[in-house]
Amino acid sequence: MDFVQYKCPCCGAALQFSPETQKLSCKSCGNHYDLETIQQYEREEQSKGEQDLTWEYRQGAEGAKKTEDGRYICPSCGAEIEADEQTVSTVCPYCDNVVVIRAAAAGDLEPDVMIPFRVQGDQARQMLEKFCKGKHLLPKNFRDRSYLKNLKGCYVPYWLFDCKASADMSFNATRVRAWSDSDYDYVETSYYLVQRAGTMEFYHVPVDGSVEMDDDTTESIEPFNYSDLTEFRPEYLAGYETDRYDVDAKTAEVRAKERLYNSAEQVLRSTVQGYQSVSVKRRHLASQRGQVQYALLPVWLFETVYQDKKYQFAINGQTGKMVGELPVDKGAFWKYLCGFTAIGTALCSILGILLFGGVL
């Protein structure tokens, strides 16, 4: 397992990728570096062969090995770090430096493309805080904002499906006509078989490649702006947690096909007009020139467990679109309900006095 960290050429502190400047930034000395500069700097420093400048890479070459309890050694402080086979980057809990696990993002596991973060951490925290503000039924730790420490920036693994498809579908449709005469009311229902066909092209249909991520959550924060897709660079991972996929492309095909079929059906069904009812009878989709890309997409993620139920909240790290479910404090719920009931009872009593003068 080979580790690498990106450090400031000026002060040696850990660098983090900044969504605002799209550069690697140093919180210690305030300098900013574009990716090409850091890459050129690393090449030049490695060529000098100085021990302190090649320590990170040599640590991995000498075998920053997995310990017996499934942890790895931080190349900055020497502490043990928990990391599984899916981890691509993580944060050392002792020195707060970002550790990129290069072997987990190499070879067949290296993403084809990625979208860097655009939404900064402070912005994401403000968005989540604003969303929770005024919701009095949240548990206490939400009301005192301690939940914000659980918000983390993650690159989520995705599979992007492209294809040109021939769609052929048929629909059952009805038209209803009603009339009356002096004796009876009549209703006539006519049944039709409507066929539609066409050729469509699909670009970057996303399916998340993480077991831990809920599909409803990841699909709800769509769409991503794929014009920001760029080639994979480990430097973009600095400052964020990253897992490699644990849902392979073949498994993801099932969901991709479902999404393709639903999209094709929506397009063709929109052309079936003038009927009282329309239902699908048959669907067929044949793809051509299908391609799949492995991508990392940015997500700000908040997860918590309350009363044995998992809650997940996500913010699109590129567009800022939010989605999620928040827990409800049942004690607070009954407290407010009883309060409103008491107020309602008092109002009814006052109303009764006003209307009936207090006489039974």
HELIX and SHEET records of a PDB file:
HELIX    1   1 LEU A   35  LYS A   48  1                                  14    
HELIX    2   2 GLN A   51  LEU A   53  5                                   3    
HELIX    3   3 TRP A   55  ALA A   61  1                                   7    
HELIX    4   4 ARG A  102  ALA A  105  5                                   4    
HELIX    5   5 GLY A  107  LEU A  109  5                                   3    
HELIX    6   6 GLY A  121  CYS A  132  1                                  12    
HELIX    7   7 LYS A  140  ARG A  143  1                                   4    
HELIX    8   8 SER A  146  ASN A  150  5                                   5    
HELIX    9   9 ASP A  215  SER A  220  1                                   6    
HELIX   10  10 TYR A  226  ASP A  228  5                                   3    
HELIX   11  11 PRO A  234  LEU A  237  5                                   4    
HELIX   12  12 ALA A  249  ARG A  269  1                                  21    
HELIX   13  13 LYS A  330  PHE A  356  1                                  27    
SHEET    1   A 6 PHE A   3  VAL A   4  0                                        
SHEET    2   A 6 VAL A  98  ILE A 101 -1                                        
SHEET    3   A 6 THR A  87  VAL A  91 -1                                        
SHEET    4   A 6 GLU A 241  ASP A 243 -1                                        
SHEET    5   A 6 LYS A 152  SER A 180  1                                        
SHEET    6   A 6 ASP A 185  ASP A 208 -1                                        
SHEET    1   B 8 PHE A   3  VAL A   4  0                                        
SHEET    2   B 8 VAL A  98  ILE A 101 -1                                        
SHEET    3   B 8 THR A  87  VAL A  91 -1                                        
SHEET    4   B 8 GLU A 241  ASP A 243 -1                                        
SHEET    5   B 8 LYS A 152  SER A 180  1                                        
SHEET    6   B 8 SER A 277  TYR A 306 -1                                        
SHEET    7   B 8 VAL A 113  MET A 114  1                                        
SHEET    8   B 8 THR A 230  GLU A 231 -1                                        
SHEET    1   C 8 PHE A   3  VAL A   4  0                                        
SHEET    2   C 8 VAL A  98  ILE A 101 -1                                        
SHEET    3   C 8 THR A  87  VAL A  91 -1                                        
SHEET    4   C 8 GLU A 241  ASP A 243 -1                                        
SHEET    5   C 8 LYS A 152  SER A 180  1                                        
SHEET    6   C 8 SER A 277  TYR A 306 -1                                        
SHEET    7   C 8 LYS A 309  ASN A 316 -1                                        
SHEET    8   C 8 MET A 322  GLY A 324 -1                                        
SHEET    1   D 3 LEU A  15  SER A  18  0                                        
SHEET    2   D 3 LYS A  23  CYS A  26 -1                                        
SHEET    3   D 3 HIS A  32  TYR A  33 -1                                        
SHEET    1   E 2 ARG A  71  ILE A  73  0                                        
SHEET    2   E 2 GLU A  80  GLU A  82 -1                                        
END                                                                             
